[in-house]
Each structure stands twice: as C-alpha cells, then as structure tokens.
C-alpha cells in the first residue's frame, strides 16, 4: 500500500533520515483553528513545547540564516510561542528570557552557545 493511500485529511507525514511516520495535524490552540504547519504562508512561526532544534529550523527558513548550535545541550530546550513581525534579534532575545543562552550573528550564520 502506498503512503498516499493511507493519508487522511487530518494526517500529515513526517520524513526524517529516509524514514517516515504519520501524525495528526498539530493545531496551535483550540481557540484558533490555524494549523501550525501552514502558518508559514502568513509569515508566522508558531510552536508549542517544541525543541530549540526544531524552532531553529523554522527560524532559519523565516529569516534566511543558518543556525548553528555550538552547545548541543541547547538543542533540547523546549519553548512555546509565536513570531510574526519580530526581527531575528527580537525573536532570539524573547527566547533568551525563557532559557538563558548566548548567540552571535556572523553574516548569514547564527551561532548559539
């Protein structure tokens, strides 16, 4: 059976390292019917209890930068929030309020430590 034959309207497929699994769509909040996976179309980045590594991937796409973890323990930090009109610096400063970390921007790269 092909994967497309198993997908239902409320399913999504997650692919990592040539493997895949099915999940239900992730809604940001019960009051807002926005689907997290499509928020990029409105230039938003939203996350709920997601790892810093996952958020960094979203921020990389939104701001066109490469985010590099020089401290691997930061990858597992969990955050919840939403960014729409914030600059990259504003977004990172907001995250720093929740969990202390440092960062440095060099050209199109952001180093987290």
MARBA-3410 file (N, C-alpha, C, O; in Angstrom, 1 decimal):
113
0.8,-1.2,0.0,0.0,0.0,0.0,0.9,1.2,0.0,1.8,1.3,0.8 ~ 0.6,2.2,-0.8,1.3,3.4,-1.0,0.9,4.4,0.2,-0.2,4.3,0.6 ~ 1.9,5.2,0.6,1.6,6.1,1.7,0.5,7.0,1.4,-0.3,7.4,2.3 ~ 0.3,7.5,0.2,-0.8,8.4,-0.1,-2.1,7.7,0.0,-3.1,8.4,0.2 ~ -2.2,6.4,-0.1,-3.4,5.7,0.1,-3.8,5.6,1.6,-5.0,5.3,1.9
-2.9,5.9,2.5,-3.1,5.9,3.9,-3.4,7.2,4.5,-3.9,7.3,5.7 ~ -3.1,8.3,3.9,-3.2,9.6,4.4,-4.7,10.0,4.4,-5.4,9.8,3.4 ~ -5.1,10.6,5.5,-6.5,11.1,5.7,-6.4,12.6,5.7,-5.3,13.2,6.0 ~ -7.5,13.3,5.5,-7.4,14.8,5.5,-6.8,15.4,6.8,-6.3,16.5,6.7 ~ -6.9,14.8,7.9,-6.3,15.3,9.2,-4.9,14.8,9.5,-4.4,15.0,10.6
-4.3,14.0,8.5,-3.0,13.4,8.7,-1.9,14.3,8.1,-2.1,15.1,7.2 ~ -0.7,14.1,8.6,0.5,14.6,8.0,1.6,13.6,8.0,1.5,12.7,8.8 ~ 2.5,13.7,7.1,3.6,12.7,7.0,4.9,13.5,7.5,5.1,14.6,7.1 ~ 5.7,12.8,8.4,6.9,13.4,8.9,8.0,12.5,8.3,8.0,11.3,8.6 ~ 9.0,13.1,7.6,10.1,12.4,7.0,11.4,12.8,7.6,11.7,14.0,7.7
12.1,11.8,8.1,13.4,12.1,8.7,14.4,11.0,8.4,14.1,9.8,8.7 ~ 15.5,11.3,7.8,16.6,10.3,7.5,16.0,9.1,6.7,16.2,7.9,7.0 ~ 15.3,9.4,5.7,14.7,8.4,4.7,13.6,7.5,5.4,13.2,6.6,4.7 ~ 13.2,7.8,6.6,12.1,7.1,7.2,10.9,8.0,7.4,11.1,9.3,7.3 ~ 9.7,7.5,7.5,8.6,8.3,7.7,7.6,7.7,8.7,7.6,6.5,8.9
6.8,8.6,9.2,5.7,8.1,10.1,4.5,9.1,9.9,4.7,10.3,9.5 ~ 3.4,8.7,10.2,2.2,9.5,10.1,1.8,10.1,11.5,2.0,9.5,12.5 ~ 1.3,11.4,11.5,0.9,12.0,12.7,-0.4,12.8,12.3,-0.7,13.0,11.1 ~ -1.1,13.2,13.3,-2.3,14.1,13.1,-1.7,15.5,13.0,-0.7,15.8,13.5 ~ -2.5,16.4,12.3,-2.1,17.8,12.2,-2.0,18.4,13.6,-2.8,18.0,14.5
-1.1,19.3,13.7,-0.9,20.0,15.0,-1.6,21.3,15.0,-1.1,22.2,14.3 ~ -2.6,21.5,15.8,-3.2,22.8,15.9,-2.6,23.7,17.0,-2.2,23.1,18.0 ~ -2.4,25.0,16.7,-1.7,25.8,17.7,-2.5,26.0,18.9,-1.9,25.9,20.0 ~ -3.8,26.2,18.8,-4.6,26.4,20.0,-6.0,26.0,19.7,-6.4,26.0,18.5 ~ -6.8,25.7,20.7,-8.1,25.3,20.5,-9.0,26.5,20.0,-10.0,26.3,19.3
-8.6,27.7,20.5,-9.4,28.9,20.1,-9.1,29.3,18.7,-9.9,30.0,18.1 ~ -7.9,29.0,18.2,-7.5,29.4,16.9,-7.4,28.1,16.0,-6.7,27.2,16.4 ~ -8.1,28.1,14.9,-8.0,26.9,14.1,-6.9,26.9,13.1,-6.8,26.0,12.2 ~ -5.9,27.8,13.3,-4.7,27.8,12.4,-3.9,26.5,12.6,-3.7,26.1,13.7 ~ -3.5,25.9,11.5,-2.7,24.7,11.5,-1.3,25.2,11.5,-0.8,25.9,10.7
-0.5,24.7,12.5,0.9,25.1,12.7,1.7,24.9,11.4,2.5,25.7,11.1 ~ 1.5,23.8,10.7,2.3,23.5,9.5,2.0,24.5,8.4,2.9,24.6,7.5 ~ 1.0,25.2,8.4,0.7,26.2,7.3,0.9,27.6,7.7,0.6,28.5,6.9 ~ 1.3,27.9,8.9,1.4,29.3,9.4,2.5,30.0,8.6,2.5,31.3,8.5 ~ 3.5,29.3,8.0,4.5,30.0,7.2,3.9,30.8,6.0,4.5,31.8,5.6
2.7,30.4,5.6,2.1,31.1,4.5,1.6,32.5,4.9,1.5,33.4,4.0 ~ 1.5,32.7,6.2,1.1,34.1,6.7,2.4,34.7,7.4,2.2,35.7,8.1 ~ 3.5,34.2,7.1,4.8,34.7,7.6,4.9,34.6,9.1,5.5,35.4,9.8 ~ 4.3,33.6,9.7,4.3,33.3,11.2,5.1,32.1,11.5,5.2,31.1,10.7 ~ 5.8,32.1,12.6,6.4,30.9,13.2,5.7,30.7,14.5,5.8,31.6,15.4
5.1,29.6,14.7,4.4,29.3,16.0,4.9,27.9,16.4,5.1,27.0,15.6 ~ 5.0,27.7,17.8,5.5,26.5,18.3,4.9,26.3,19.7,4.7,27.3,20.4 ~ 4.7,25.1,20.1,4.2,24.8,21.4,5.0,23.6,21.9,4.9,22.5,21.4 ~ 5.7,23.8,23.0,6.5,22.8,23.6,7.4,22.1,22.6,7.5,20.8,22.6 ~ 8.1,22.8,21.8,9.0,22.3,20.7,10.4,22.5,21.1,10.7,23.4,21.9
11.3,21.6,20.6,12.7,21.7,20.9,13.3,22.9,20.2,12.8,23.4,19.2 ~ 14.3,23.4,20.8,15.0,24.6,20.2,15.5,24.2,18.8,15.6,25.0,17.9 ~ 16.0,22.9,18.7,16.4,22.5,17.4,15.3,22.6,16.3,15.6,23.1,15.2 ~ 14.1,22.2,16.6,13.0,22.3,15.7,12.7,23.8,15.4,12.4,24.2,14.3 ~ 12.7,24.6,16.4,12.4,26.0,16.3,13.5,26.7,15.4,13.2,27.6,14.6
14.7,26.3,15.7,15.8,26.9,14.9,15.7,26.6,13.4,16.0,27.5,12.6 ~ 15.1,25.4,13.0,14.9,25.1,11.6,13.8,26.1,11.1,14.0,26.6,9.9 ~ 12.8,26.4,11.8,11.8,27.3,11.4,12.3,28.7,11.3,12.0,29.4,10.3 ~ 13.1,29.1,12.2,13.7,30.5,12.2,14.7,30.6,11.1,14.7,31.7,10.4 ~ 15.4,29.5,10.8,16.3,29.6,9.6,15.6,29.9,8.3,16.0,30.7,7.5
14.5,29.2,8.1,13.7,29.4,6.9,13.1,30.8,6.9,13.1,31.5,5.8 ~ 12.5,31.3,8.0,11.9,32.6,8.0,12.9,33.7,7.8,12.6,34.6,7.0 ~ 14.0,33.6,8.4,15.0,34.7,8.3,16.1,34.5,7.3,17.0,35.4,7.2 ~ 16.2,33.4,6.7,17.2,33.1,5.7,18.6,33.0,6.2,19.6,33.5,5.6 ~ 18.7,32.4,7.4,20.0,32.3,8.1,20.3,30.8,8.4,19.4,30.0,8.4
21.5,30.5,8.6,21.9,29.2,9.1,22.1,29.3,10.6,22.9,30.1,11.1 ~ 21.4,28.4,11.4,21.6,28.5,12.8,22.4,27.3,13.3,22.1,26.1,12.9 ~ 23.5,27.5,14.0,24.5,26.5,14.3,24.6,26.4,15.9,24.8,27.4,16.5 ~ 24.3,25.2,16.4,24.4,25.0,17.8,25.9,24.7,18.2,26.4,23.6,17.8 ~ 26.6,25.5,18.9,27.9,25.2,19.4,27.8,24.5,20.7,28.8,24.0,21.2
26.7,24.6,21.4,26.4,24.0,22.6,25.2,23.0,22.4,24.1,23.4,22.3 ~ 25.5,21.7,22.2,24.5,20.8,21.9,23.4,20.6,22.9,22.3,20.2,22.6 ~ 23.6,21.0,24.2,22.6,20.8,25.2,21.4,21.8,24.9,20.3,21.6,25.4 ~ 21.7,22.9,24.2,20.6,23.8,23.9,19.6,23.2,22.9,18.4,23.7,22.9 ~ 19.9,22.2,22.1,19.0,21.6,21.1,17.7,21.1,21.8,16.7,21.2,21.1
17.8,20.6,23.0,16.6,20.0,23.7,15.8,21.0,24.5,14.8,20.5,25.0 ~ 16.2,22.2,24.6,15.4,23.2,25.3,14.0,23.3,24.7,13.9,23.2,23.5 ~ 12.9,23.4,25.5,11.6,23.5,25.0,11.0,24.9,25.1,11.2,25.6,26.1 ~ 10.3,25.3,24.1,9.7,26.6,24.0,8.3,26.6,23.5,8.0,25.7,22.7 ~ 7.5,27.6,23.8,6.2,27.8,23.2,6.1,29.3,22.9,6.5,30.1,23.7
5.5,29.6,21.7,5.4,31.0,21.4,5.0,31.2,19.9,4.7,30.2,19.2 ~ 5.1,32.4,19.5,4.7,32.7,18.1,5.5,34.0,17.7,5.5,35.0,18.5 ~ 6.0,34.0,16.5,6.7,35.2,16.0,6.1,35.5,14.6,5.8,34.6,13.8 ~ 5.8,36.8,14.4,5.3,37.2,13.1,6.1,38.4,12.5,6.6,38.2,11.5 ~ 6.1,39.5,13.2,6.7,40.7,12.7,8.1,41.0,13.4,8.7,41.9,13.1
8.5,40.1,14.3,9.7,40.3,15.1,10.9,40.1,14.1,10.9,39.3,13.2 ~ 12.0,40.9,14.4,13.2,40.6,13.7,13.9,39.4,14.3,13.4,38.9,15.3 ~ 14.9,38.9,13.7,15.6,37.7,14.2,16.1,38.0,15.6,16.0,37.2,16.5 ~ 16.7,39.2,15.8,17.2,39.6,17.1,16.1,39.6,18.2,16.3,39.1,19.3 ~ 15.0,40.2,17.8,13.9,40.2,18.8,13.4,38.8,19.1,13.1,38.5,20.3
13.3,37.9,18.1,12.9,36.5,18.4,13.9,35.8,19.3,13.5,35.2,20.3 ~ 15.2,36.0,19.1,16.2,35.3,19.9,16.2,35.9,21.3,16.4,35.2,22.3 ~ 16.1,37.2,21.4,16.0,37.9,22.7,14.8,37.4,23.5,14.9,37.2,24.7 ~ 13.7,37.2,22.9,12.5,36.6,23.5,12.7,35.2,24.1,12.3,34.9,25.2 ~ 13.4,34.4,23.3,13.7,33.1,23.7,14.7,33.1,24.9,14.6,32.2,25.8
15.6,34.0,24.9,16.6,34.1,26.0,15.9,34.4,27.3,16.5,34.1,28.4 ~ 14.8,35.1,27.3,14.1,35.4,28.5,13.6,34.1,29.2,13.7,34.0,30.5 ~ 13.3,33.1,28.4,12.7,31.9,29.0,13.9,31.0,29.4,13.8,30.4,30.5 ~ 14.9,30.8,28.6,16.1,30.0,28.9,17.3,30.7,28.5,17.5,31.0,27.3 ~ 18.2,30.9,29.4,19.4,31.7,29.0,20.3,30.9,28.1,20.6,29.8,28.3
20.7,31.6,27.1,21.7,31.2,26.1,22.3,32.4,25.5,21.8,33.5,25.6 ~ 23.4,32.2,24.8,24.0,33.4,24.1,24.1,33.1,22.6,24.0,31.9,22.2 ~ 24.1,34.1,21.8,24.2,33.9,20.4,25.1,35.0,19.7,25.2,36.1,20.3 ~ 25.6,34.7,18.6,26.4,35.7,17.8,26.0,35.5,16.4,26.0,34.4,15.8 ~ 25.8,36.6,15.7,25.5,36.6,14.3,26.7,37.0,13.5,27.3,38.1,13.7
27.1,36.2,12.5,28.2,36.4,11.6,27.7,36.2,10.2,27.6,35.1,9.8 ~ 27.5,37.3,9.5,27.0,37.2,8.1,25.6,36.5,8.2,24.7,37.0,8.8 ~ 25.5,35.4,7.4,24.2,34.7,7.4,24.2,33.5,8.3,23.3,32.6,8.2 ~ 25.0,33.5,9.3,25.1,32.4,10.3,24.8,32.9,11.7,25.3,34.0,12.0 ~ 24.1,32.2,12.5,23.8,32.5,13.9,24.4,31.3,14.7,24.0,30.2,14.5
25.3,31.7,15.6,25.9,30.7,16.5,25.3,30.7,17.8,25.3,31.8,18.5 ~ 24.7,29.6,18.3,24.1,29.5,19.6,25.1,28.8,20.6,25.6,27.8,20.3 ~ 25.3,29.5,21.7,26.1,28.8,22.7,25.7,29.2,24.1,26.3,28.8,25.1
END
